[in-house]
Amino acid sequence: MSPAPAGDPEFAGDASSPRSTVARRGSLRFDVSMAGPPEGPPVVLLHGFPQFADSWDELLPLLTGHGYRTIAPDQRGYSPHARPSGRGAYRIDELVADAVAVIDQCAGGGPVHLVGHDWGAAIAWALAGAHPAKVAGLTALSVPHPAAFLSSFLTSSQALHSWYMLFFQLPWLPERIGRSRLGARWLISSGQTPGRVERDLTRLAAPGALTGPLNYYRAMPLLRPTTARRPVRVPTLFIWSDGDIAITRRAATRCARWVRDAPYQFEVLDGVSHWIPEQAPQRLAELMLPHLRRCAQRPWERP
């Protein structure tokens, strides 16, 4: 067995076998799934709502097969030992700090290729803006830069598409409906498969398990304007799908102005729903792999 490299403190098994570790931040413990060669370039994958790290499972072999080492945490509110109470504990700055802890403990401090879907994309945008030295390149799926998203509320139908965010501000009722058949039907209507909906909601059915994920939305009013408007200065690939019922094309196309002094690539997946990593992993990999190679080939100056 090869020795564990720096940044992979609990590696065990051969390079092709998935392996698990734990990242810590204060009293919180995050379950982290890793795959691929331990010496490979690290790719950190941040999942969205209401999913877990295994939402990346269809994509992982397409990355590890090209020599990349994938690092996928169950984030705050999802890892059983990282479920603090109160919406303030789910501010974007806290979520970014969690991801930085994962990078520091599982990827030697970076720089990493950072990938995020849905809420994971929102966190990835914020992390790349605040900590560019830790990010070799950014791949954001579905959700655009926070400033592009928020500004689209005033210039498009985005507010209507985001009605659920207002509903999620209510106490207890979203938890009750989210665990019901009505919640499952809503997710299925967005393009997710019934089997995957059952997989995710079953894990969130325990008392209190859904409150943390919903608190991501409840903490949105606490977002600081300076955080929302911080530009990204690393090479960025943003992928949106035209079957996404939550994010409008206007919000997606306004994203380019928030990537500065670095290459920006915008791609649209036709006929794909919001659930890109599971519905279109092959098409996703075909776009991601050239982007990852470009990020590695050329150093980018950072402020």
N, C-alpha and C positions, 0 to 999 in steps of 0.2 A: 504494500500500500504506500502511495506517495505521501509525504508529510503534508500536513495542512498548511497552505500558504497564509501569509499575513492577510488579515481581513476575513478569513474563513475559519473562525475559532473552533468550530465543532464539526469539521468535515469528517465524514466517515463513509467508506464504501468506494466503489470505483466511479470513474468520471461519468459514466452513462446513467448511474442510478440517482433518482431524486433523493434528496436528503433534507433534513430539517434542522433548524437551529432556533435560537431565541435571541432577539435583540431587546435591550433594556433601556428605558429612559425613566429615571427616578424609580418609583414603585411600579411602573407599568412594564409588562412583558408582552412582546409581540412575537407571535408565531411566524416564522419565516421559512418558506420552501425554496430550495435551491436545486438547480440542475445544470448539467453541462460540465465541461472541464474546469477544475479549480483554477487553472492558470489563465482561463479565457477572459477576454474583455468583459467586464461586468455590465449587465443590463438589469436595471431595477424597474420592476413593473408594479404600478399602483392601481388597484382595482377600484371599481365604482360601486354605486348603490343599486340594489341591496345584495351585493355579491361578495365573494371571498377570493383568496389568491388562486383557487382552482379555476376561476373564470378564464385564466390564461392557459389552461392545459392544452388547448388545441394549437396554440401558437408556439409553445415551448420547444417541441422537437424541431420546428422549422428554424429556430434560432440556435439551439444547442448543436444541431447537425452541422452548423457552419462555424462551430468553435466558440460560441458565446456562452458565458456563464450567467444564468438567469437567477435573479433574487426577487422573490415575490412575497411580501408580507401580508398577513391579515392585519388590517389597519385598526386604529383606535375605534372602539365601539364594536369591533368584530372579533378580535382576539379576546378570549374569555378573561384573560388577566390584564386587559387594558380597556376597561369600561368605566371611566370616571363618570360621576353624576354631574348634572347641570349643563346647560347649553354653553356656558362660557368656556368649559373645558374642550369644546369642539370648534373654537375659532380657528381660522385658517392658519394663523401663526403657530398654533399648537400642532396642527396636523403636519405642517412643514417641518417643525422641529422633530417630530416622530420619524419622518422619512430621512432626515439628516442623520438621526441616530442609527437607522438601518444602514445607511451608506457608510458611516464611520466604523460600525462594528462588523459589517459583513462584506464590505468592499474596500477596506483600507482607506476610507476617507475620500475615495473618488480620484479623478473624475469618472463618472459613470455615464452610460447611455440611459437616459431617464424616459420612461414610457408611462403614460397614464390614460385611463379610460374613464369617462363620466366624472365623478368626483375625484378620481385619481388624476384626471387631466387637470382639473382646477388646482389641485395640490402641486402638480408638476410645474404648471405655469408659474405659480407663486415661488416655488423652490428655485427654479431656474433664474427668476428675476432677482431673488434675494441672495443666492449663493452660486453665482455663475462658475466659480472655480471648481465646484464639485460636479459640474455637468459638462460632459463632452458634447452632448447633443440631446435635443428634446424631440420626442414623438408624442403628440397629443391627439387623442381620439375622441371624436364627437363634440366635446366641449371646448369652445374657443377661449382665448384670453379673457379674464374676468372683465376688463374694461370694455372689450368688444361685446361681450354678452350683455352687460348692464346697459350700455348705450343703445343696444338694439331694442330695448323695451320701449324707447321713445320714438323709434323710427320704423317699427315693423309690428307684426302680430306676435312677437316673441312673448309678450306678457300673457296673451291668451294661451299659448302653448305651455307656459310655466304655471298654470293655475294651481297645480298640486303643491308648489312651493308655499303658497299662501295657506293652503289647507294643512300642510304639515306643521304650521306654527301653532295649531291648536293643541291643547293638552289631551292626553290619553286616547282621544278618538282615532287619530291616525294609527296608533298602535293596534287598536282593536280591529279596525278595518284592514290594516296591512296584513294581519294574520288570518283574515277571512277569505272566503271564496271570491269576494268582490275585489280584494287586493290582488289575488292571483289572476283574475280575469283582466284587470287593468294591465298587468305586466305582459300577459299573453297578447293583449290587443296592441301592445307596442312592438310586437315582433318576436318576443322571447318564446322559446318552446315550452310546452307544459312541463316536460321532464325537468328542465333547468329551473323553472319557477318553483317547482316542488322541492328540488334540491336546496335552493337558497332559503326559501321561506321556512322549511322544516328546521333549519339551524337557527332561525330567528324566532321560533315559536315559544321558546322558554320565557318565563316571566322576566321582563326587563331587557331582553336581548335585542329588541327592535328599537328601544329608546335611543341608544347611542347612535346608530346610523341615522335616525331621524333628526338627532341633534345637530348633524352637519347643516341641515336646512335651517333649523331654529337659531343657529349661530350666525346666519348670513347677515342679519341686521347689525351685527357687531363688527362687520368687515370695515377696516380702516380705509379711507379713500386713497391714502398713499400706497397701501398694499395693492389695492385693486388696479391702480394706474402705473405700477412699476413695469417698465418695458423689459423684454427679454433680449439678451445679447449673446445668445449661443445659436448655432445652426438648428433650425426648427423645421420639422415636418408635421403639418396639421392635416388630419384625415377626417372628413365628414362624410356622412352617407345620406343620400336624398330620401331614404325611407325613415329618417329619424323624426318621430312625432314630437320630440321635446325641444329640439334645437332647429331654428329656422335658417334658411340659406343666408338671409341678411346678417344674422349674428355670425355665421361662419365666414362670410366674405369680408367682414370688418376686422378680421383678426390680423391681417398683414401689417397694419400700421403699428402694431405693438411689438414687432420684432425689429430690432435696430442693429445696424452694423454687423449683421451676420446673415447668411443665406436663409431664405424662407421658401418653403415649398408647400403648396396647398393642393390636395387631391380630393376628389369626390368619388365615392363608391356608388355606382348606380344600382338601384334595386336592392339595397342592403338596409336593414333596420338599424336602430340605435345600438344593437348588440354586436358590434363589429368583431371583437376578438373571437367570438364563438361562431358567428354566422359566416364570416369571410376570412378565416385565418390565412389561407393560402394567398389571397389577394393582398392581405395586410403584410405578410412577409415579403412579397414581391416588391412592395414599396419601401418597407423598412430596411431591408438588407443593403441596398445601394446607399441609403442615407447613413446607416451605421458605418459603412466603409468610408464614405466621404468625410465623416466627422473624425475618423481615425487618421486619415491621410494628411490632413492640414491642420496645423495649430491655429487657434483663434485667439487674438488678443482680447483680454478682458479688462474692464476698468479696475 
